[in-house]
Amino acid sequence: MNSLINKQVEVRQLGLIGYQEAWDEQERLFASIVNQKLQNRASPNDKQQPTTNYLLFCEHPPVYTLGTSGHAENLLIDEARLATEFGATFFKIRRGGDITYHGPGQLVGYPILDLDNFFTDIHRYMRLLEESIIMTLADYGLQAGRIEGVGSERLTGVWLDATGSNPRKICAMGVKASRWVTMHGFALNVNTDLSYFNHIVPCGITDKAVTSLAVELGHEVSLDDVSNKVQRHLFDLFDMELVTGRAGVPLG
């Protein structure tokens, strides 16, 4: 067995944090993993060190983000109005996917993983992220799924009534991977104010609705409880091992 394989994951609960601050932290952790991999390649076997994995959970103040494959016209109002009327910011970022919204009451997860520690298959990675959310929603009695398709016709993320007459997106996903190191992740609508989605074409999809856990259940849900469940399913699916984070106590 490769002695450098490290399935331990440090969980950090960041709470409500500005998007730029969280992005900077992602970039810092991402760079530290990539740098360790580059150092290992240049070092003899007895000097190599395992890479570290992280899972960040947070909420953001209102913000819209546009991925590299997105279209700016899917933001339906100008950036000045976003700030003055809705207190929201806007970022163009290096991840897959189109435009989406983050805000209070939404659980955002950023796995910063070295997939060399798990498996080197980005499609499998995305499907397991989706599966962790599908399993979490099942814990609340909701049957969720995927909208399958080929290539650009496949709608990444997690949906309710995915194959029915009223598909509703509850979790958006967009990731970046370089040298098999991941960043960005998923945004699960828990108690989210869905009116903010009226100002965009969510994920570039014009003919399907957006929903939240609170809307579907008829009451608000503890974000900590949802985070706990998502974490448990991620750890089971990826065969991860938990280590205590320095920036908060990981959920059990």
Secondary structure as the mmCIF struct_conf table of DSSP 4:
data_model
#
loop_
_struct_conf.conf_type_id
_struct_conf.id
_struct_conf.beg_label_comp_id
_struct_conf.beg_label_asym_id
_struct_conf.beg_label_seq_id
_struct_conf.end_label_comp_id
_struct_conf.end_label_asym_id
_struct_conf.end_label_seq_id
TURN_TY1_P TURN_TY1_P1 SER A 3 LEU A 4
STRN STRN1 GLN A 8 LEU A 16
HELX_RH_AL_P HELX_RH_AL_P1 TYR A 19 ARG A 41
TURN_TY1_P TURN_TY1_P2 ALA A 42 ALA A 42
BEND BEND1 SER A 43 SER A 43
HELX_RH_3T_P HELX_RH_3T_P1 ASN A 45 LYS A 47
STRN STRN2 ASN A 53 GLU A 59
BEND BEND2 PRO A 61 PRO A 62
STRN STRN3 VAL A 63 LEU A 66
TURN_TY1_P TURN_TY1_P3 THR A 68 SER A 69
HELX_RH_3T_P HELX_RH_3T_P2 ALA A 72 ASN A 74
STRN STRN4 LEU A 75 LEU A 75
BEND BEND3 ILE A 77 ILE A 77
HELX_RH_AL_P HELX_RH_AL_P2 GLU A 79 PHE A 86
STRN STRN5 THR A 89 LYS A 92
BEND BEND4 ARG A 94 ASP A 98
STRN STRN6 ILE A 99 HIS A 102
TURN_TY1_P TURN_TY1_P4 PRO A 104 GLY A 105
STRN STRN7 GLN A 106 ILE A 112
STRN STRN8 ASP A 114 ASP A 114
HELX_RH_3T_P HELX_RH_3T_P3 LEU A 115 ASN A 117
TURN_TY1_P TURN_TY1_P5 PHE A 118 PHE A 118
BEND BEND5 THR A 120 THR A 120
HELX_RH_AL_P HELX_RH_AL_P3 ILE A 122 ASP A 139
TURN_TY1_P TURN_TY1_P6 TYR A 140 GLY A 141
STRN STRN9 ALA A 144 ILE A 147
BEND BEND6 VAL A 150 VAL A 150
HELX_RH_3T_P HELX_RH_3T_P4 GLY A 151 GLU A 153
BEND BEND7 ARG A 154 ARG A 154
STRN STRN10 LEU A 155 LEU A 160
BEND BEND8 ASP A 161 ASP A 161
TURN_TY1_P TURN_TY1_P7 ALA A 162 THR A 163
BEND BEND9 GLY A 164 ASN A 166
STRN STRN11 ARG A 168 SER A 178
TURN_TY1_P TURN_TY1_P8 ARG A 179 TRP A 180
STRN STRN12 VAL A 181 ASN A 189
BEND BEND10 VAL A 190 ASN A 191
HELX_RH_3T_P HELX_RH_3T_P5 LEU A 194 HIS A 199
STRN STRN13 ILE A 200 ILE A 200
HELX_RH_3T_P HELX_RH_3T_P6 PRO A 202 GLY A 204
BEND BEND11 THR A 206 ASP A 207
STRN STRN14 ALA A 209 VAL A 210
HELX_RH_AL_P HELX_RH_AL_P4 LEU A 213 LEU A 217
TURN_TY1_P TURN_TY1_P9 GLY A 218 GLY A 218
BEND BEND12 HIS A 219 HIS A 219
HELX_RH_AL_P HELX_RH_AL_P5 LEU A 223 PHE A 238
TURN_TY1_P TURN_TY1_P10 ASP A 239 ASP A 239
STRN STRN15 GLU A 241 VAL A 243
TURN_TY1_P TURN_TY1_P11 ARG A 246 ALA A 247
BEND BEND13 GLY A 248 GLY A 248
HELX_LH_PP_P HELX_LH_PP_P1 VAL A 249 LEU A 251
#
